[in-house]
Amino acid sequence: MNTDNKNIRPTLRSILTMSVFILLIGGVFLLNIIMQKPDVLQSERRAPAAFPKLSVKTILSSEFMNGFGKYATDNFILRDGFRTIRAVCVFDVFMQTDKSGLYYDSTAGAGKFEKVNEKSFEKAAEKIKKLCGFFPGLDIYYSVVPDKSIYVKRYMPGFEPEKAYKILSENLTGIKFIDLTDVLKGDDFYKTDIHWNQSKIYGVLDKLSEDMGFAERLDKNFNENTAGTFHGVYAGQIALPLKQDTMTYLTNDITNNATVSYFNPKTDNWEPGPMYEVNAVNGRDPYDLFLKGVQPLIIIENPDAETERQLYLFRDSFGSSLAPLLTSAYAKITIIDMRYIDSRILEYYITFAQENADILFLYSSQILNNPDILLVK
């Protein structure tokens, strides 16, 4: 009897183990209560989930518990560290090729696999055709910035250029397509971000200038400047301990002398601004360095132009870094982002030329896969 009592009596080791466990769990719990909750998840560039509404209805419907799970995950004090541990295990221990659709390749860096949505590309083509109605009789071109996943060293089910271009060509008859696939490489893109590196797109410049006929007017003698280092959007999503990218930008006398005007929807006026917003590298979105990032309308005017020809560039964020490099080839470049301005009011702010002008639609595959974001009615 006494022997049995001795066997069930807690030992010093078990007491210490239990105490450490309680202190660890309790300490983490208390720290999560005490520590200030983040306003923004910097690594993922998004706001954390808010504490869910507590009521009988939300409890019975499981809405509260589902919301609390997201809230607890987003606000956990050691969240980024555990995400990194998981990512390292997925890629380096279990040798998986992707984590929730995110991959890492030594050439193209981090990215996300996204298949071509046929219906979306058809809808995007319809919207481009509607915008072409502003330019009867003018030279119109369109091009696609291919997803950098096509340049990874191993095949994965992602963006398929041939399929995408076939859909667009069938729906955009009469408009000339400029294929950029072969003039780009995996290392022309930032390792941690979706965007291409401005200092590495000379091949894009050559292709566009050749097909659009402005090669003789294009000055490609640029000085390369460093704005700083940054982690792009994919670094936070994939959570691997990745080296920062270096943000560079190109200038010459022509870009320095050009005037840039931005349309401000809040004041309903055009306002002067810089070609490059260098301090943006330290902000939430470092790619805002190029033409101040999110802008509905921008006009670049080149006082040193040897031509009167104009360019209308319909673009997404990739066009922000391309447009400054085209300054020498045109007297005026009007940059239009249809994600932030409705097509029905375009002519209120812009007087479209009916001659001596080129029109270029340049969209990334991500935009063409999500055409609802384009405000074309």
Short mmCIF file of the C-alpha atoms (twelve columns), coordinates in Angstrom:
data_MODEL
# 
_entry.id   MODEL 
# 
loop_
_atom_site.group_PDB 
_atom_site.id 
_atom_site.type_symbol 
_atom_site.label_atom_id 
_atom_site.label_alt_id 
_atom_site.label_comp_id 
_atom_site.label_asym_id 
_atom_site.label_seq_id 
_atom_site.Cartn_x 
_atom_site.Cartn_y 
_atom_site.Cartn_z 
_atom_site.pdbx_PDB_model_num 
ATOM 1   C CA . MET A 1   0.000   0.000  0.000   1 
ATOM 2   C CA . ASN A 2   2.741   2.399  0.980   1 
ATOM 3   C CA . THR A 3   4.705   1.411  -2.124  1 
ATOM 4   C CA . ASP A 4   1.763   2.352  -4.322  1 
ATOM 5   C CA . ASN A 5   1.488   5.750  -2.643  1 
ATOM 6   C CA . LYS A 6   5.148   6.374  -3.351  1 
ATOM 7   C CA . ASN A 7   4.634   5.576  -7.045  1 
ATOM 8   C CA . ILE A 8   1.874   8.167  -7.471  1 
ATOM 9   C CA . ARG A 9   3.529   10.852 -5.336  1 
ATOM 10  C CA . PRO A 10  4.773   13.743 -7.553  1 
ATOM 11  C CA . THR A 11  8.541   13.938 -7.821  1 
ATOM 12  C CA . LEU A 12  10.589  17.137 -7.707  1 
ATOM 13  C CA . ARG A 13  11.377  16.742 -11.398 1 
ATOM 14  C CA . SER A 14  7.696   16.539 -12.390 1 
ATOM 15  C CA . ILE A 15  6.853   19.546 -10.221 1 
ATOM 16  C CA . LEU A 16  9.627   21.600 -11.830 1 
ATOM 17  C CA . THR A 17  8.573   20.512 -15.310 1 
ATOM 18  C CA . MET A 18  4.970   21.472 -14.656 1 
ATOM 19  C CA . SER A 19  6.013   24.794 -13.137 1 
ATOM 20  C CA . VAL A 20  8.191   25.707 -16.119 1 
ATOM 21  C CA . PHE A 21  5.374   24.761 -18.483 1 
ATOM 22  C CA . ILE A 22  2.846   26.901 -16.589 1 
ATOM 23  C CA . LEU A 23  5.247   29.850 -16.396 1 
ATOM 24  C CA . LEU A 24  5.999   29.593 -20.100 1 
ATOM 25  C CA . ILE A 25  2.378   29.397 -21.214 1 
ATOM 26  C CA . GLY A 26  1.230   31.929 -18.639 1 
ATOM 27  C CA . GLY A 27  4.063   34.309 -19.492 1 
ATOM 28  C CA . VAL A 28  3.298   34.237 -23.197 1 
ATOM 29  C CA . PHE A 29  -0.401  34.729 -22.404 1 
ATOM 30  C CA . LEU A 30  0.321   37.746 -20.185 1 
ATOM 31  C CA . LEU A 31  2.735   39.253 -22.705 1 
ATOM 32  C CA . ASN A 32  0.084   39.012 -25.411 1 
ATOM 33  C CA . ILE A 33  -2.315  40.901 -23.135 1 
ATOM 34  C CA . ILE A 34  0.213   43.535 -22.046 1 
ATOM 35  C CA . MET A 35  2.044   44.204 -25.305 1 
ATOM 36  C CA . GLN A 36  0.613   46.866 -27.616 1 
ATOM 37  C CA . LYS A 37  -1.121  45.418 -30.660 1 
ATOM 38  C CA . PRO A 38  0.388   46.386 -34.038 1 
ATOM 39  C CA . ASP A 39  -1.504  48.819 -36.252 1 
ATOM 40  C CA . VAL A 40  0.092   47.283 -39.329 1 
ATOM 41  C CA . LEU A 41  1.770   43.951 -40.006 1 
ATOM 42  C CA . GLN A 42  4.854   45.465 -41.619 1 
ATOM 43  C CA . SER A 43  6.149   42.202 -43.050 1 
ATOM 44  C CA . GLU A 44  2.876   41.591 -44.908 1 
ATOM 45  C CA . ARG A 45  1.834   45.219 -45.513 1 
ATOM 46  C CA . ARG A 46  -1.668  44.775 -44.166 1 
ATOM 47  C CA . ALA A 47  -3.684  45.565 -41.075 1 
ATOM 48  C CA . PRO A 48  -4.075  42.762 -38.516 1 
ATOM 49  C CA . ALA A 49  -7.458  41.192 -37.926 1 
ATOM 50  C CA . ALA A 50  -9.584  43.131 -35.407 1 
ATOM 51  C CA . PHE A 51  -11.083 41.621 -32.258 1 
ATOM 52  C CA . PRO A 52  -14.440 40.113 -33.316 1 
ATOM 53  C CA . LYS A 53  -17.775 41.318 -32.035 1 
ATOM 54  C CA . LEU A 54  -18.876 39.358 -28.977 1 
ATOM 55  C CA . SER A 55  -22.553 38.457 -28.747 1 
ATOM 56  C CA . VAL A 56  -24.774 35.427 -28.284 1 
ATOM 57  C CA . LYS A 57  -25.417 35.344 -32.025 1 
ATOM 58  C CA . THR A 58  -21.717 35.399 -32.999 1 
ATOM 59  C CA . ILE A 59  -20.901 32.716 -30.431 1 
ATOM 60  C CA . LEU A 60  -23.689 30.363 -31.547 1 
ATOM 61  C CA . SER A 61  -22.828 30.852 -35.227 1 
ATOM 62  C CA . SER A 62  -19.085 30.235 -34.652 1 
ATOM 63  C CA . GLU A 63  -18.425 33.689 -36.105 1 
ATOM 64  C CA . PHE A 64  -16.763 34.841 -32.891 1 
ATOM 65  C CA . MET A 65  -14.406 31.862 -32.627 1 
ATOM 66  C CA . ASN A 66  -13.413 32.067 -36.295 1 
ATOM 67  C CA . GLY A 67  -12.731 35.772 -35.940 1 
ATOM 68  C CA . PHE A 68  -10.871 35.290 -32.673 1 
ATOM 69  C CA . GLY A 69  -8.641  32.692 -34.298 1 
ATOM 70  C CA . LYS A 70  -7.597  35.198 -36.969 1 
ATOM 71  C CA . TYR A 71  -7.200  37.947 -34.351 1 
ATOM 72  C CA . ALA A 72  -5.001  35.775 -32.123 1 
ATOM 73  C CA . THR A 73  -2.862  34.644 -35.051 1 
ATOM 74  C CA . ASP A 74  -2.278  38.168 -36.358 1 
ATOM 75  C CA . ASN A 75  -1.524  39.678 -32.949 1 
ATOM 76  C CA . PHE A 76  0.642   36.933 -31.428 1 
ATOM 77  C CA . ILE A 77  3.870   38.481 -30.097 1 
ATOM 78  C CA . LEU A 78  6.216   35.923 -31.683 1 
ATOM 79  C CA . ARG A 79  4.252   35.654 -34.902 1 
ATOM 80  C CA . ASP A 80  6.958   36.542 -37.431 1 
ATOM 81  C CA . GLY A 81  9.488   34.256 -35.789 1 
ATOM 82  C CA . PHE A 82  7.184   31.247 -35.912 1 
ATOM 83  C CA . ARG A 83  6.239   32.047 -39.522 1 
ATOM 84  C CA . THR A 84  9.936   32.004 -40.445 1 
ATOM 85  C CA . ILE A 85  10.492  28.686 -38.665 1 
ATOM 86  C CA . ARG A 86  7.563   27.169 -40.542 1 
ATOM 87  C CA . ALA A 87  8.782   28.515 -43.895 1 
ATOM 88  C CA . VAL A 88  12.311  27.154 -43.353 1 
ATOM 89  C CA . CYS A 89  10.855  23.755 -42.450 1 
ATOM 90  C CA . VAL A 90  8.633   23.723 -45.554 1 
ATOM 91  C CA . PHE A 91  11.425  24.564 -48.018 1 
ATOM 92  C CA . ASP A 92  14.638  23.303 -46.370 1 
ATOM 93  C CA . VAL A 93  13.520  20.391 -44.194 1 
ATOM 94  C CA . PHE A 94  10.554  18.912 -46.060 1 
ATOM 95  C CA . MET A 95  11.912  20.103 -49.443 1 
ATOM 96  C CA . GLN A 96  8.515   21.237 -50.698 1 
ATOM 97  C CA . THR A 97  8.406   23.345 -53.864 1 
ATOM 98  C CA . ASP A 98  5.956   25.928 -52.538 1 
ATOM 99  C CA . LYS A 99  4.151   27.146 -49.447 1 
ATOM 100 C CA . SER A 100 0.489   27.986 -50.112 1 
ATOM 101 C CA . GLY A 101 1.346   28.847 -53.717 1 
ATOM 102 C CA . LEU A 102 4.463   30.865 -52.791 1 
ATOM 103 C CA . TYR A 103 7.830   29.688 -54.134 1 
ATOM 104 C CA . TYR A 104 11.478  30.624 -53.887 1 
ATOM 105 C CA . ASP A 105 13.884  30.251 -56.787 1 
ATOM 106 C CA . SER A 106 17.564  31.233 -56.850 1 
ATOM 107 C CA . THR A 107 17.066  33.133 -60.124 1 
ATOM 108 C CA . ALA A 108 13.682  34.814 -59.835 1 
ATOM 109 C CA . GLY A 109 13.570  34.920 -56.043 1 
ATOM 110 C CA . ALA A 110 10.274  34.716 -54.167 1 
ATOM 111 C CA . GLY A 111 6.952   34.805 -55.960 1 
ATOM 112 C CA . LYS A 112 3.462   33.389 -56.211 1 
ATOM 113 C CA . PHE A 113 2.108   30.955 -58.776 1 
ATOM 114 C CA . GLU A 114 -1.080  32.175 -60.429 1 
ATOM 115 C CA . LYS A 115 -2.748  30.441 -63.364 1 
ATOM 116 C CA . VAL A 116 -4.309  32.258 -66.294 1 
ATOM 117 C CA . ASN A 117 -8.023  32.832 -65.810 1 
ATOM 118 C CA . GLU A 118 -9.451  32.725 -69.326 1 
ATOM 119 C CA . LYS A 119 -12.639 34.640 -68.501 1 
ATOM 120 C CA . SER A 120 -10.658 37.345 -66.723 1 
ATOM 121 C CA . PHE A 121 -8.310  37.868 -69.652 1 
ATOM 122 C CA . GLU A 122 -11.283 38.088 -72.019 1 
ATOM 123 C CA . LYS A 123 -12.907 40.689 -69.775 1 
ATOM 124 C CA . ALA A 124 -9.660  42.658 -69.558 1 
ATOM 125 C CA . ALA A 125 -9.461  42.668 -73.371 1 
ATOM 126 C CA . GLU A 126 -13.013 44.041 -73.577 1 
ATOM 127 C CA . LYS A 127 -12.042 46.917 -71.298 1 
ATOM 128 C CA . ILE A 128 -8.947  47.698 -73.356 1 
ATOM 129 C CA . LYS A 129 -11.078 47.763 -76.529 1 
ATOM 130 C CA . LYS A 130 -13.440 50.266 -74.913 1 
ATOM 131 C CA . LEU A 131 -10.531 52.551 -74.069 1 
ATOM 132 C CA . CYS A 132 -9.286  52.323 -77.653 1 
ATOM 133 C CA . GLY A 133 -12.434 54.231 -78.625 1 
ATOM 134 C CA . PHE A 134 -10.745 57.424 -77.407 1 
ATOM 135 C CA . PHE A 135 -8.133  57.116 -80.185 1 
ATOM 136 C CA . PRO A 136 -9.684  56.513 -83.617 1 
ATOM 137 C CA . GLY A 137 -7.038  56.235 -86.307 1 
ATOM 138 C CA . LEU A 138 -4.009  56.351 -83.978 1 
ATOM 139 C CA . ASP A 139 -1.278  53.744 -83.495 1 
ATOM 140 C CA . ILE A 140 -2.296  51.496 -80.592 1 
ATOM 141 C CA . TYR A 141 -0.121  48.847 -78.952 1 
ATOM 142 C CA . TYR A 142 -0.519  46.529 -76.001 1 
ATOM 143 C CA . SER A 143 1.966   44.506 -74.015 1 
ATOM 144 C CA . VAL A 144 2.003   42.216 -71.002 1 
ATOM 145 C CA . VAL A 145 4.530   42.108 -68.188 1 
ATOM 146 C CA . PRO A 146 4.777   38.335 -67.723 1 
ATOM 147 C CA . ASP A 147 4.791   36.943 -64.223 1 
ATOM 148 C CA . LYS A 148 8.340   36.181 -63.153 1 
ATOM 149 C CA . SER A 149 7.338   32.603 -62.280 1 
ATOM 150 C CA . ILE A 150 7.889   31.667 -65.952 1 
ATOM 151 C CA . TYR A 151 11.612  32.214 -65.441 1 
ATOM 152 C CA . VAL A 152 12.099  29.846 -62.500 1 
ATOM 153 C CA . LYS A 153 14.456  26.940 -63.060 1 
ATOM 154 C CA . ARG A 154 11.805  24.259 -62.572 1 
ATOM 155 C CA . TYR A 155 8.368   24.010 -64.089 1 
ATOM 156 C CA . MET A 156 5.465   24.774 -61.801 1 
ATOM 157 C CA . PRO A 157 1.784   25.279 -62.678 1 
ATOM 158 C CA . GLY A 158 1.620   29.058 -62.942 1 
ATOM 159 C CA . PHE A 159 1.308   31.747 -65.580 1 
ATOM 160 C CA . GLU A 160 1.235   30.375 -69.157 1 
ATOM 161 C CA . PRO A 161 2.309   33.077 -71.655 1 
ATOM 162 C CA . GLU A 162 1.152   31.230 -74.774 1 
ATOM 163 C CA . LYS A 163 -2.341  30.716 -73.397 1 
ATOM 164 C CA . ALA A 164 -2.601  34.313 -72.175 1 
ATOM 165 C CA . TYR A 165 -1.377  35.857 -75.420 1 
ATOM 166 C CA . LYS A 166 -3.689  33.673 -77.514 1 
ATOM 167 C CA . ILE A 167 -6.724  34.893 -75.560 1 
ATOM 168 C CA . LEU A 168 -5.661  38.532 -75.920 1 
ATOM 169 C CA . SER A 169 -4.865  38.280 -79.631 1 
ATOM 170 C CA . GLU A 170 -8.267  36.740 -80.351 1 
ATOM 171 C CA . ASN A 171 -10.016 39.577 -78.522 1 
ATOM 172 C CA . LEU A 172 -7.797  42.532 -79.473 1 
ATOM 173 C CA . THR A 173 -7.732  42.280 -83.235 1 
ATOM 174 C CA . GLY A 174 -6.352  45.331 -85.001 1 
ATOM 175 C CA . ILE A 175 -4.090  46.265 -82.088 1 
ATOM 176 C CA . LYS A 176 -0.398  45.428 -82.293 1 
ATOM 177 C CA . PHE A 177 0.973   43.122 -79.592 1 
ATOM 178 C CA . ILE A 178 4.524   43.635 -78.278 1 
ATOM 179 C CA . ASP A 179 5.850   40.434 -76.704 1 
ATOM 180 C CA . LEU A 180 8.247   41.094 -73.805 1 
ATOM 181 C CA . THR A 181 8.679   37.472 -72.743 1 
ATOM 182 C CA . ASP A 182 12.052  36.894 -74.400 1 
ATOM 183 C CA . VAL A 183 13.600  40.237 -73.441 1 
ATOM 184 C CA . LEU A 184 13.201  39.626 -69.710 1 
ATOM 185 C CA . LYS A 185 14.930  37.186 -67.361 1 
ATOM 186 C CA . GLY A 186 14.296  36.025 -63.824 1 
ATOM 187 C CA . ASP A 187 16.977  38.256 -62.337 1 
ATOM 188 C CA . ASP A 188 15.486  41.336 -64.039 1 
ATOM 189 C CA . PHE A 189 12.948  41.277 -61.207 1 
ATOM 190 C CA . TYR A 190 13.533  42.024 -57.546 1 
ATOM 191 C CA . LYS A 191 14.167  38.863 -55.531 1 
ATOM 192 C CA . THR A 192 11.643  39.784 -52.826 1 
ATOM 193 C CA . ASP A 193 9.072   41.682 -54.864 1 
ATOM 194 C CA . ILE A 194 6.700   41.318 -57.793 1 
ATOM 195 C CA . HIS A 195 8.176   44.218 -59.790 1 
ATOM 196 C CA . TRP A 196 10.972  44.435 -62.297 1 
ATOM 197 C CA . ASN A 197 14.166  46.328 -61.497 1 
ATOM 198 C CA . GLN A 198 14.245  49.582 -63.498 1 
ATOM 199 C CA . SER A 199 17.999  49.333 -64.020 1 
ATOM 200 C CA . LYS A 200 17.597  45.954 -65.752 1 
ATOM 201 C CA . ILE A 201 14.875  46.606 -68.319 1 
ATOM 202 C CA . TYR A 202 17.007  47.908 -71.182 1 
ATOM 203 C CA . GLY A 203 15.758  44.943 -73.207 1 
ATOM 204 C CA . VAL A 204 12.195  46.160 -72.688 1 
ATOM 205 C CA . LEU A 205 13.195  49.624 -73.886 1 
ATOM 206 C CA . ASP A 206 14.813  48.173 -77.007 1 
ATOM 207 C CA . LYS A 207 11.774  46.049 -77.823 1 
ATOM 208 C CA . LEU A 208 9.237   48.835 -77.313 1 
ATOM 209 C CA . SER A 209 11.296  51.410 -79.211 1 
ATOM 210 C CA . GLU A 210 11.809  49.041 -82.136 1 
ATOM 211 C CA . ASP A 211 8.164   48.008 -82.438 1 
ATOM 212 C CA . MET A 212 6.728   51.482 -81.780 1 
ATOM 213 C CA . GLY A 213 9.247   53.319 -83.953 1 
ATOM 214 C CA . PHE A 214 10.922  55.649 -81.474 1 
ATOM 215 C CA . ALA A 215 14.367  54.020 -81.293 1 
ATOM 216 C CA . GLU A 216 16.105  57.003 -82.918 1 
ATOM 217 C CA . ARG A 217 14.592  59.398 -80.379 1 
ATOM 218 C CA . LEU A 218 15.374  57.278 -77.306 1 
ATOM 219 C CA . ASP A 219 18.311  58.279 -75.118 1 
ATOM 220 C CA . LYS A 220 19.478  55.279 -73.088 1 
ATOM 221 C CA . ASN A 221 22.503  56.922 -71.493 1 
ATOM 222 C CA . PHE A 222 21.416  56.831 -67.871 1 
ATOM 223 C CA . ASN A 223 23.146  57.268 -64.551 1 
ATOM 224 C CA . GLU A 224 22.317  54.599 -61.984 1 
ATOM 225 C CA . ASN A 225 21.447  55.878 -58.502 1 
ATOM 226 C CA . THR A 226 20.883  53.934 -55.295 1 
ATOM 227 C CA . ALA A 227 17.946  54.902 -53.112 1 
ATOM 228 C CA . GLY A 228 18.408  52.234 -50.428 1 
ATOM 229 C CA . THR A 229 17.514  48.643 -49.656 1 
ATOM 230 C CA . PHE A 230 14.126  47.100 -49.012 1 
ATOM 231 C CA . HIS A 231 12.138  43.921 -48.525 1 
ATOM 232 C CA . GLY A 232 9.410   43.546 -51.148 1 
ATOM 233 C CA . VAL A 233 5.892   42.241 -50.725 1 
ATOM 234 C CA . TYR A 234 6.853   38.588 -51.177 1 
ATOM 235 C CA . ALA A 235 9.416   38.677 -48.357 1 
ATOM 236 C CA . GLY A 236 6.676   39.130 -45.779 1 
ATOM 237 C CA . GLN A 237 4.335   36.646 -47.417 1 
ATOM 238 C CA . ILE A 238 6.818   33.805 -47.741 1 
ATOM 239 C CA . ALA A 239 8.459   34.587 -44.342 1 
ATOM 240 C CA . LEU A 240 11.910  33.273 -45.280 1 
ATOM 241 C CA . PRO A 241 14.982  35.178 -43.993 1 
ATOM 242 C CA . LEU A 242 15.719  36.768 -47.375 1 
ATOM 243 C CA . LYS A 243 18.419  39.290 -48.211 1 
ATOM 244 C CA . GLN A 244 17.121  42.781 -48.965 1 
ATOM 245 C CA . ASP A 245 16.923  44.042 -52.533 1 
ATOM 246 C CA . THR A 246 18.718  47.218 -53.589 1 
ATOM 247 C CA . MET A 247 16.432  49.910 -55.026 1 
ATOM 248 C CA . THR A 248 18.060  51.739 -57.918 1 
ATOM 249 C CA . TYR A 249 16.709  54.381 -60.267 1 
ATOM 250 C CA . LEU A 250 17.945  55.841 -63.548 1 
ATOM 251 C CA . THR A 251 18.404  59.508 -64.442 1 
ATOM 252 C CA . ASN A 252 19.938  61.674 -67.141 1 
ATOM 253 C CA . ASP A 253 19.721  65.313 -68.152 1 
ATOM 254 C CA . ILE A 254 16.400  64.739 -69.888 1 
ATOM 255 C CA . THR A 255 14.679  63.150 -66.884 1 
ATOM 256 C CA . ASN A 256 16.175  65.826 -64.637 1 
ATOM 257 C CA . ASN A 257 14.864  68.654 -66.825 1 
ATOM 258 C CA . ALA A 258 11.417  67.180 -67.431 1 
ATOM 259 C CA . THR A 259 8.392   68.548 -65.569 1 
ATOM 260 C CA . VAL A 260 5.984   66.165 -63.883 1 
ATOM 261 C CA . SER A 261 2.387   67.036 -62.975 1 
ATOM 262 C CA . TYR A 262 0.144   64.897 -60.784 1 
ATOM 263 C CA . PHE A 263 -3.626  65.071 -60.677 1 
ATOM 264 C CA . ASN A 264 -4.855  65.362 -57.094 1 
ATOM 265 C CA . PRO A 265 -8.438  64.021 -56.775 1 
ATOM 266 C CA . LYS A 266 -8.827  65.712 -53.371 1 
ATOM 267 C CA . THR A 267 -8.248  69.208 -54.756 1 
ATOM 268 C CA . ASP A 268 -9.359  68.437 -58.325 1 
ATOM 269 C CA . ASN A 269 -6.181  70.146 -59.530 1 
ATOM 270 C CA . TRP A 270 -2.873  69.317 -61.171 1 
ATOM 271 C CA . GLU A 271 0.159   69.708 -58.918 1 
ATOM 272 C CA . PRO A 272 3.913   69.602 -59.700 1 
ATOM 273 C CA . GLY A 273 6.007   66.836 -58.241 1 
ATOM 274 C CA . PRO A 274 9.247   64.872 -58.587 1 
ATOM 275 C CA . MET A 275 10.010  62.137 -61.088 1 
ATOM 276 C CA . TYR A 276 11.453  60.058 -58.242 1 
ATOM 277 C CA . GLU A 277 10.253  60.211 -54.624 1 
ATOM 278 C CA . VAL A 278 13.497  58.954 -53.077 1 
ATOM 279 C CA . ASN A 279 12.283  59.009 -49.457 1 
ATOM 280 C CA . ALA A 280 9.518   56.536 -50.355 1 
ATOM 281 C CA . VAL A 281 12.044  53.707 -50.072 1 
ATOM 282 C CA . ASN A 282 11.741  54.034 -46.304 1 
ATOM 283 C CA . GLY A 283 7.937   53.984 -46.408 1 
ATOM 284 C CA . ARG A 284 5.304   51.288 -46.472 1 
ATOM 285 C CA . ASP A 285 5.646   50.662 -50.221 1 
ATOM 286 C CA . PRO A 286 9.209   51.328 -51.438 1 
ATOM 287 C CA . TYR A 287 8.129   51.104 -55.088 1 
ATOM 288 C CA . ASP A 288 6.432   54.474 -54.585 1 
ATOM 289 C CA . LEU A 289 9.884   55.814 -55.437 1 
ATOM 290 C CA . PHE A 290 8.762   55.771 -59.071 1 
ATOM 291 C CA . LEU A 291 6.322   58.604 -59.886 1 
ATOM 292 C CA . LYS A 292 4.989   58.644 -56.318 1 
ATOM 293 C CA . GLY A 293 3.294   55.244 -56.610 1 
ATOM 294 C CA . VAL A 294 -0.501  55.225 -56.671 1 
ATOM 295 C CA . GLN A 295 -1.606  58.084 -58.944 1 
ATOM 296 C CA . PRO A 296 -4.626  58.208 -61.288 1 
ATOM 297 C CA . LEU A 297 -3.148  60.665 -63.800 1 
ATOM 298 C CA . ILE A 298 0.377   61.933 -64.442 1 
ATOM 299 C CA . ILE A 299 1.798   64.101 -67.203 1 
ATOM 300 C CA . ILE A 300 5.507   64.177 -68.035 1 
ATOM 301 C CA . GLU A 301 6.608   66.994 -70.346 1 
ATOM 302 C CA . ASN A 302 10.001  67.082 -72.012 1 
ATOM 303 C CA . PRO A 303 11.106  70.647 -72.860 1 
ATOM 304 C CA . ASP A 304 14.157  69.266 -74.691 1 
ATOM 305 C CA . ALA A 305 12.155  67.030 -77.033 1 
ATOM 306 C CA . GLU A 306 13.099  67.001 -80.710 1 
ATOM 307 C CA . THR A 307 9.586   65.880 -81.605 1 
ATOM 308 C CA . GLU A 308 6.003   66.912 -80.926 1 
ATOM 309 C CA . ARG A 309 4.823   63.325 -80.668 1 
ATOM 310 C CA . GLN A 310 2.894   62.271 -77.552 1 
ATOM 311 C CA . LEU A 311 2.433   58.982 -75.713 1 
ATOM 312 C CA . TYR A 312 -0.618  57.824 -73.776 1 
ATOM 313 C CA . LEU A 313 0.423   55.068 -71.388 1 
ATOM 314 C CA . PHE A 314 -2.305  53.006 -69.710 1 
ATOM 315 C CA . ARG A 315 -0.480  51.211 -66.942 1 
ATOM 316 C CA . ASP A 316 -0.277  49.601 -63.533 1 
ATOM 317 C CA . SER A 317 2.647   49.924 -61.099 1 
ATOM 318 C CA . PHE A 318 5.158   48.478 -63.600 1 
ATOM 319 C CA . GLY A 319 4.582   51.507 -65.820 1 
ATOM 320 C CA . SER A 320 5.704   53.810 -63.013 1 
ATOM 321 C CA . SER A 321 9.317   52.733 -63.460 1 
ATOM 322 C CA . LEU A 322 9.128   52.441 -67.257 1 
ATOM 323 C CA . ALA A 323 7.627   55.855 -68.059 1 
ATOM 324 C CA . PRO A 324 10.621  57.988 -66.907 1 
ATOM 325 C CA . LEU A 325 12.868  56.050 -69.283 1 
ATOM 326 C CA . LEU A 326 10.659  56.983 -72.251 1 
ATOM 327 C CA . THR A 327 10.860  60.728 -71.589 1 
ATOM 328 C CA . SER A 328 13.457  61.429 -74.281 1 
ATOM 329 C CA . ALA A 329 11.298  59.876 -77.012 1 
ATOM 330 C CA . TYR A 330 8.229   62.090 -76.560 1 
ATOM 331 C CA . ALA A 331 7.326   65.717 -75.981 1 
ATOM 332 C CA . LYS A 332 4.561   64.674 -73.606 1 
ATOM 333 C CA . ILE A 333 3.651   61.436 -71.852 1 
ATOM 334 C CA . THR A 334 0.217   61.078 -70.269 1 
ATOM 335 C CA . ILE A 335 0.130   58.215 -67.772 1 
ATOM 336 C CA . ILE A 336 -3.276  56.791 -66.887 1 
ATOM 337 C CA . ASP A 337 -4.014  54.251 -64.159 1 
ATOM 338 C CA . MET A 338 -7.548  52.947 -64.693 1 
ATOM 339 C CA . ARG A 339 -7.566  51.399 -61.218 1 
ATOM 340 C CA . TYR A 340 -8.045  54.871 -59.741 1 
ATOM 341 C CA . ILE A 341 -10.087 56.864 -62.247 1 
ATOM 342 C CA . ASP A 342 -13.365 56.074 -63.994 1 
ATOM 343 C CA . SER A 343 -13.238 55.977 -67.785 1 
ATOM 344 C CA . ARG A 344 -16.422 58.058 -67.969 1 
ATOM 345 C CA . ILE A 345 -14.652 61.139 -66.625 1 
ATOM 346 C CA . LEU A 346 -11.315 60.777 -68.414 1 
ATOM 347 C CA . GLU A 347 -12.090 63.350 -71.091 1 
ATOM 348 C CA . TYR A 348 -12.982 65.872 -68.385 1 
ATOM 349 C CA . TYR A 349 -9.335  65.922 -67.280 1 
ATOM 350 C CA . ILE A 350 -7.490  64.967 -70.472 1 
ATOM 351 C CA . THR A 351 -7.823  66.310 -74.014 1 
ATOM 352 C CA . PHE A 352 -6.817  63.358 -76.147 1 
ATOM 353 C CA . ALA A 353 -4.766  64.109 -79.260 1 
ATOM 354 C CA . GLN A 354 -6.215  62.796 -82.493 1 
ATOM 355 C CA . GLU A 355 -2.915  62.730 -84.395 1 
ATOM 356 C CA . ASN A 356 0.840   62.446 -83.857 1 
ATOM 357 C CA . ALA A 357 0.452   60.202 -80.820 1 
ATOM 358 C CA . ASP A 358 1.070   56.610 -79.725 1 
ATOM 359 C CA . ILE A 359 -1.044  54.617 -77.291 1 
ATOM 360 C CA . LEU A 360 0.422   51.809 -75.192 1 
ATOM 361 C CA . PHE A 361 -1.486  49.507 -72.857 1 
ATOM 362 C CA . LEU A 362 1.045   47.902 -70.487 1 
ATOM 363 C CA . TYR A 363 -0.406  45.618 -67.821 1 
ATOM 364 C CA . SER A 364 1.037   42.882 -65.660 1 
ATOM 365 C CA . SER A 365 -0.494  39.426 -65.696 1 
ATOM 366 C CA . GLN A 366 -1.850  40.035 -62.173 1 
ATOM 367 C CA . ILE A 367 -4.007  42.935 -63.371 1 
ATOM 368 C CA . LEU A 368 -5.246  41.036 -66.423 1 
ATOM 369 C CA . ASN A 369 -6.229  38.178 -64.130 1 
ATOM 370 C CA . ASN A 370 -8.243  40.625 -62.000 1 
ATOM 371 C CA . PRO A 371 -9.863  43.012 -64.526 1 
ATOM 372 C CA . ASP A 372 -12.624 44.168 -62.188 1 
ATOM 373 C CA . ILE A 373 -10.084 46.482 -60.628 1 
ATOM 374 C CA . LEU A 374 -10.014 48.514 -63.860 1 
ATOM 375 C CA . LEU A 375 -12.710 51.219 -63.736 1 
ATOM 376 C CA . VAL A 376 -13.730 50.971 -67.372 1 
ATOM 377 C CA . LYS A 377 -17.473 51.344 -67.935 1 
# 
